[in-house]
């Protein structure tokens, strides 16, 4: 029975490990989808910028007749780039839909497999019921043994009563014998013979009584041994039953916790998918507005003043999706870092993800040039968020190249985070295994971070020195 309970507990633990592995796989897929969403957002941003440039070039073409040929060539070039961007976005959307279908299939498979521990638990409960029935039968057998013991004791008492009666009868016969011996010698011989016969009968009865007493003592000892073994077996059954119930309850709670975690990850995944769909719809709306603007005739006179506010409004609307997507990623990164990262990594994540405020940009040449810069604050933010996600997954080797890339562009926060991956104390607090620390390199990176304005680096430098 104990081996059966241990086997059932092993099956439950195995099912729990599988559930945790599936939850971790789902978290990894969510991180992959988030990275693809970032890629699609960057592509959409470039497409929106290309559309804005095309609109301004079209307006400039209508206003300046003397540069018609050159502007038409530039417009054709921009349209070619726009078509290429649309193709890239379409492929990204198709890949996302395929991944969504795969996620749904995996989720259904996970739900089917998650029901298996419930069946195992029902089997374990049936086995426990069988053990309880066996314990009940053992208790009944014990009661029967006790009744048999009482019957033997009663029989012994009756035998003792018979012996006492024989003793009394013997005393009476001796009295009569003495009286007869005093009467005649013949009577004395008769009495003597009766006495011998009585003594023989008494000895026989005594031996029989002693044999019954020995048998009763042996039976009593056997009953006590059987009762002790039965009590030990009953106690073992109760212990196994209680242990199995306790283990089953713990496994149920752990399994429920893992399921809740998996459900939370599924909800986060659905949120990211909804954001991606909203982004695609906004890109389609911007593309439609660009097409309508290219088909309109050239504005003249008083209509020129109205065209400029419309262009600014279009630019403001196209910038809103970018702000919403950035805010969603920053919010999710902050939420995940608070729940899962070690204390040191939490402070890093909070400083690495700056607050995003909804600011609608004003259409100007300076804004366009800043948005198409090769490396911006948004790029640094994305790299730090991705590196922080890898650190939460204990992927130190995967996070270091991202942090080194950001450090190459002058990011002080990247220097601080990279120094933590070489700091032996921080690695120990993260419970990182298989990663060696380098105090000298960590000190150099902390000094760079301090020079860049990271105040926390000062305490780390002092601890290393």
C-alpha positions in Angstrom: 0.0 0.0 0.0 2.8 2.4 0.8 4.5 1.7 -2.5 1.3 2.3 -4.4 0.9 5.7 -2.6 4.5 6.6 -3.4 4.0 5.7 -7.0 0.9 7.8 -7.2 2.7 10.7 -5.6 5.5 10.3 -8.1 3.0 10.4 -11.0 1.5 13.6 -9.5 5.0 15.2 -9.2 5.8 14.2 -12.7 2.6 15.8 -14.0 3.4 19.0 -12.0 6.8 19.1 -13.5 5.3 18.8 -17.0 2.8 21.6 -16.2 5.6 23.8 -15.1 7.7 23.0 -18.2 4.6 23.9 -20.3 4.2 27.2 -18.4 7.9 28.1 -19.0 7.6 27.2 -22.7 4.5 29.5 -22.9 6.5 32.3 -21.2 9.3 31.8 -23.8 6.9 31.9 -26.7 5.3 35.1 -25.2 8.7 36.7 -25.1 9.4 35.7 -28.7 6.0 37.1 -29.8 6.8 40.3 -27.9 10.1 40.6 -29.8 8.3 40.1 -33.1 5.8 42.7 -32.1 8.7 45.1 -31.5 10.0 44.3 -35.0 6.6 44.9 -36.5 6.3 48.2 -34.6 9.7 49.3 -35.9 8.7 48.4 -39.5 5.3 50.2 -39.0 7.1 53.2 -37.7 9.4 53.3 -40.8 6.4 52.8 -43.1 4.5 55.6 -41.4 7.5 57.9 -41.7 7.8 56.9 -45.4 4.1 57.8 -45.9 4.6 61.2 -44.2 7.6 61.9 -46.4 5.6 60.9 -49.5 2.7 63.3 -48.5 5.1 66.2 -48.0 6.9 65.4 -51.3 3.5 65.3 -53.1 2.5 68.7 -51.6 5.9 70.1 -52.5 5.4 68.7 -56.0 2.1 70.6 -56.4 3.6 73.8 -55.0 6.8 73.9 -57.0 6.2 73.3 -60.7 9.8 73.9 -61.7 11.0 70.7 -59.7 8.3 68.3 -61.1 10.6 65.8 -62.7 13.0 65.3 -59.7 10.1 65.1 -57.2 8.3 62.5 -59.3 11.4 60.4 -59.3 11.7 60.7 -55.5 8.0 59.9 -55.1 8.4 56.7 -57.2 11.3 55.7 -55.0 9.3 56.3 -51.8 6.4 54.3 -53.2 8.8 51.4 -53.9 10.0 51.5 -50.3 6.4 51.7 -49.1 5.5 48.6 -51.1 8.5 46.8 -49.6 7.5 47.8 -46.1 3.9 46.6 -46.7 5.3 43.2 -47.9 7.4 42.9 -44.7 4.5 43.8 -42.5 2.2 41.3 -44.4 4.8 38.5 -43.9 5.1 39.5 -40.2 1.3 39.3 -39.8 1.1 35.9 -41.5 3.9 34.6 -39.2 2.1 35.9 -36.2 -1.2 34.3 -37.2 0.6 30.9 -37.7 2.1 31.3 -34.2 -1.3 32.1 -32.8 -2.7 28.9 -34.3 0.2 26.9 -32.9 -0.3 28.5 -29.5 -4.0 27.5 -29.5 -3.1 23.9 -30.4 -0.5 23.8 -27.7 -3.0 25.3 -25.2 -5.6 22.6 -26.0 -3.0 19.9 -25.7 -1.9 21.3 -22.4 -5.4 21.3 -21.1 -5.9 17.7 -22.1 -2.7 16.7 -20.4 -3.5 18.8 -17.3 -6.6 16.6 -16.7 -4.4 13.4 -16.4 -3.3 14.2 -12.8 -7.0 14.4 -11.8 -7.6 10.9 -13.1 -4.5 9.7 -11.2 -5.8 11.4 -8.1 -9.1 9.6 -8.4 -7.2 6.2 -8.8 -5.2 7.1 -5.7 -8.4 7.8 -3.8 -9.9 4.5 -4.9 -6.8 2.7 -3.6 -7.1 4.6 -0.3 -10.7 3.5 0.0 -9.5 -0.1 -0.5 -7.0 0.4 2.3 -9.7 1.7 4.5 -11.9 -1.3 3.8 -8.9 -3.6 4.6 -8.4 -1.7 7.9 -12.1 -2.2 8.7 -11.9 -5.9 8.0 -8.8 -6.1 10.2 -10.7 -4.3 13.0 -13.5 -6.8 12.7 -11.0 -9.7 12.9 -9.5 -8.1 16.0 -13.0 -7.9 17.5 -13.5 -11.7 16.7 -10.2 -12.5 18.3 -11.2 -10.6 21.4 -14.5 -12.4 21.6 -12.6 -15.8 21.3 -10.3 -14.7 24.1 -13.3 -13.9 26.3 -14.8 -17.3 25.5 -11.6 -19.0 26.5 -11.4 -17.0 29.7 -15.0 -18.0 30.5 -14.1 -21.7 29.8 -11.1 -21.4 32.2 -13.3 -20.0 34.9 -15.8 -22.8 34.5 -12.9 -25.3 34.7 -11.6 -23.6 37.9 -15.1 -23.8 39.4 -15.2 -27.5 38.6 -11.9 -28.0 40.2 -13.1 -26.2 43.4 -16.1 -28.5 43.5 -13.9 -31.5 43.2 -11.8 -30.2 46.0 -14.8 -29.7 48.2 -16.0 -33.2 47.3 -12.6 -34.6 48.1 -12.7 -33.0 51.6 -16.1 -34.5 52.1 -14.9 -37.9 51.1 -11.9 -37.7 53.4 -14.2 -36.8 56.3 -16.4 -39.8 55.5 -13.3 -42.0 55.1 -12.0 -41.0 58.5 -15.4 -41.8 60.0 -15.6 -45.2 58.3 -12.0 -46.0 59.3 -12.9 -45.5 62.8 -15.9 -47.9 62.3 -14.3 -51.0 60.8 -11.0 -52.1 59.2 -12.9 -53.3 56.1 -14.4 -49.9 55.7 -10.9 -48.5 56.1 -9.6 -50.6 53.2 -12.6 -49.4 51.1 -12.0 -45.8 52.1 -8.2 -46.2 51.3 -9.0 -47.6 47.9 -11.5 -44.8 47.3 -8.9 -42.3 48.5 -6.3 -43.7 46.0 -8.8 -43.6 43.2 -9.8 -40.1 44.2 -6.2 -38.9 44.3 -5.6 -40.5 40.8 -8.7 -38.7 39.5 -7.6 -35.5 41.2 -4.1 -35.8 39.6 -5.7 -36.5 36.2 -8.0 -33.5 36.6 -5.1 -31.3 37.8 -3.0 -32.2 34.8 -5.9 -31.6 32.5 -6.5 -28.2 34.2 -2.8 -27.3 33.8 -2.9 -28.3 30.2 -6.0 -26.1 29.7 -4.3 -23.2 31.5 -1.2 -23.6 29.3 -3.3 -23.7 26.1 -5.2 -20.6 27.3 -2.0 -18.8 28.1 -0.6 -19.7 24.7 -3.8 -18.6 23.0 -3.8 -15.4 25.0 -0.2 -14.7 23.9 -1.0 -15.4 20.3 -4.0 -13.1 20.5 -1.9 -10.3 22.0 0.8 -10.7 19.3 -1.9 -10.7 16.6 -3.6 -7.7 18.1 -0.2 -5.8 18.3 0.5 -6.6 14.7 -3.0 -5.6 13.7 -2.7 -2.3 15.6 0.7 -1.6 14.0 -0.8 -2.4 10.5 -3.8 -0.1 11.3 -1.4 2.7 12.4 0.6 2.3 9.3 -2.5 2.4 7.1 -3.6 5.6 8.9 -0.1 7.1 8.5 0.0 6.3 4.8 -3.5 7.6 4.3 -2.8 10.8 6.1 0.5 11.2 4.2 -1.2 10.5 0.9 -4.0 13.0 1.7 -1.5 15.6 2.7 0.7 15.1 -0.4 -2.3 15.0 -2.7 -3.5 18.3 -1.2 -0.1 19.9 -1.7 0.1 18.6 -5.3 -3.4 20.0 -6.0 -2.4 23.4 -4.6 0.9 23.5 -6.6 -0.9 22.3 -9.8 -3.6 25.0 -9.3 -0.9 27.6 -8.8 0.9 26.5 -12.0 -2.4 26.6 -13.9 -3.1 30.1 -12.7 0.4 31.2 -13.8 -0.2 29.6 -17.2 -3.6 31.3 -17.5 -2.0 34.7 -16.6 0.6 34.1 -19.4 -2.2 33.3 -21.8 -3.9 36.5 -21.0 -0.7 38.5 -21.4 -0.2 36.7 -24.8 -3.8 37.7 -25.9 -3.1 41.3 -24.8 0.0 41.5 -27.0 -1.9 39.9 -29.9 -4.6 42.5 -29.6 -2.0 45.3 -29.6 -0.5 43.8 -32.7 -3.9 43.7 -34.5 -4.6 47.3 -33.4 -1.2 48.4 -34.8 -1.9 46.7 -38.1 -5.3 48.4 -38.4 -3.8 51.8 -37.7 -1.1 51.2 -40.3 -3.9 50.3 -42.8 -5.7 53.5 -41.9 -2.5 55.6 -42.5 -1.9 53.8 -45.8 -5.5 54.6 -46.9 -5.1 58.3 -45.9 -1.9 58.4 -47.9 -3.6 57.0 -51.0 -6.5 59.5 -50.7 -4.0 62.4 -50.3 -2.0 61.3 -53.4 -5.2 61.4 -55.5 -6.4 64.8 -54.4 -5.6 67.8 -56.7 -3.1 70.4 -55.7 -4.3 72.9 -53.1 -4.5 76.5 -54.2 -4.9 79.8 -52.3 -6.8 79.5 -49.2 -6.9 75.7 -49.2 -3.2 75.6 -48.5 -3.7 76.9 -45.0 -6.2 74.1 -44.3 -3.9 71.4 -45.8 -1.1 72.1 -43.3 -3.2 71.5 -40.1 -4.5 68.3 -41.7 -0.9 67.1 -42.2 -0.1 67.9 -38.6 -3.2 66.0 -37.4 -2.2 63.0 -39.5 1.3 63.1 -38.1 -0.1 63.3 -34.6 -2.4 60.3 -35.1 0.3 58.2 -36.7 2.5 58.9 -33.6 -0.2 57.7 -31.2 0.0 54.0 -32.0 3.8 54.1 -31.4 3.2 55.7 -28.0 0.6 53.2 -27.0 2.7 50.2 -28.0 5.8 51.6 -26.2 3.7 52.2 -23.1 2.2 48.6 -23.2 5.7 47.1 -23.5 7.1 49.3 -20.7 4.1 48.4 -18.4 4.5 44.7 -19.1 8.2 44.8 -18.4 7.8 46.7 -15.1 5.0 44.2 -14.0 7.1 41.2 -14.9 10.3 42.5 -13.2 8.4 43.2 -10.0 7.0 39.6 -9.9 9.9 37.5 -11.1 13.3 39.2 -10.9 15.7 39.1 -7.9 16.0 42.3 -5.8 19.0 43.6 -7.6 17.5 42.9 -11.0 14.3 44.7 -10.0 16.0 48.0 -9.3 17.9 47.6 -12.6 14.6 46.9 -14.5 12.8 49.9 -13.0 15.6 52.2 -13.9 16.1 50.6 -17.3 12.5 51.2 -18.4 11.9 55.0 -18.3 8.4 56.3 -17.9 6.5 56.8 -21.2 4.3 59.9 -21.4 1.8 60.5 -24.2 3.4 63.3 -26.3 2.1 63.8 -29.8 5.0 65.1 -31.9 4.7 68.2 -34.1 5.4 67.7 -37.8 8.7 69.3 -38.6 12.0 68.4 -40.4 13.7 68.1 -37.0 11.2 65.5 -35.8 11.5 63.5 -39.0 15.3 63.5 -38.8 15.2 62.5 -35.1 12.8 59.6 -35.7 15.0 58.1 -38.4 18.2 58.3 -36.5 20.3 55.0 -36.5 20.2 54.6 -32.7 17.7 56.4 -30.4 16.5 56.3 -26.8 13.7 53.9 -27.9 16.3 51.5 -29.3 18.2 51.6 -26.1 15.0 51.0 -24.1 14.1 48.0 -26.3 17.6 46.5 -25.8 17.5 47.0 -22.0 14.0 45.5 -21.8 15.0 42.5 -23.8 18.2 42.0 -21.8 16.2 42.3 -18.6 13.8 39.6 -19.8 16.8 37.3 -20.5 18.2 38.0 -17.1 14.9 37.0 -15.5 15.2 33.7 -17.4 18.8 33.3 -16.0 20.1 33.5 -19.6 23.2 35.5 -18.7 25.1 34.6 -21.9 22.1 35.8 -24.0 21.8 39.1 -22.2 25.5 40.1 -22.3 25.7 40.7 -26.1 22.6 43.0 -26.0 24.0 45.0 -23.1 27.4 45.2 -24.8 25.7 46.5 -27.9 23.9 49.2 -25.9 27.1 50.0 -24.0 28.8 50.6 -27.4 26.3 53.4 -28.0 27.1 55.0 -24.7 24.4 53.7 -22.4 25.3 54.0 -18.7 22.5 51.8 -17.6 23.7 49.1 -19.9 27.1 49.4 -18.3 25.6 48.9 -14.9 23.5 45.9 -15.9 26.5 44.3 -17.7 28.6 44.8 -14.6 26.1 42.9 -12.6 26.5 39.9 -14.9 30.2 39.8 -13.9 29.7 40.6 -10.2 30.0 37.4 -8.2 27.8 38.6 -5.3 25.0 39.6 -7.7 25.2 36.3 -9.5 25.0 34.4 -6.2 21.9 36.4 -5.2 20.3 35.5 -8.6 21.2 31.8 -8.0 22.9 31.8 -11.4 24.7 28.5 -12.1 27.5 27.8 -14.6 28.4 31.5 -14.9 31.8 32.7 -13.6 32.2 36.2 -12.2 35.0 38.7 -13.1 35.6 41.2 -10.3 38.1 43.3 -12.4 35.7 43.6 -15.4 32.8 44.3 -13.1 34.7 47.1 -11.4 35.6 48.7 -14.8 31.9 48.5 -15.9 30.7 50.0 -12.6 33.1 52.9 -13.0 31.8 53.5 -16.5 28.2 53.5 -15.1 29.2 55.9 -12.3 30.8 58.2 -14.9 27.5 58.1 -16.8 25.5 59.2 -13.8 24.4 55.9 -12.2 24.5 56.5 -8.5 24.0 52.9 -7.4 27.4 52.0 -9.0 29.3 53.8 -6.2 28.2 51.3 -3.6 29.0 48.4 -5.8 32.5 49.8 -6.5 33.2 50.2 -2.8 32.0 46.6 -2.1 34.4 45.2 -4.8 37.3 47.2 -3.5 
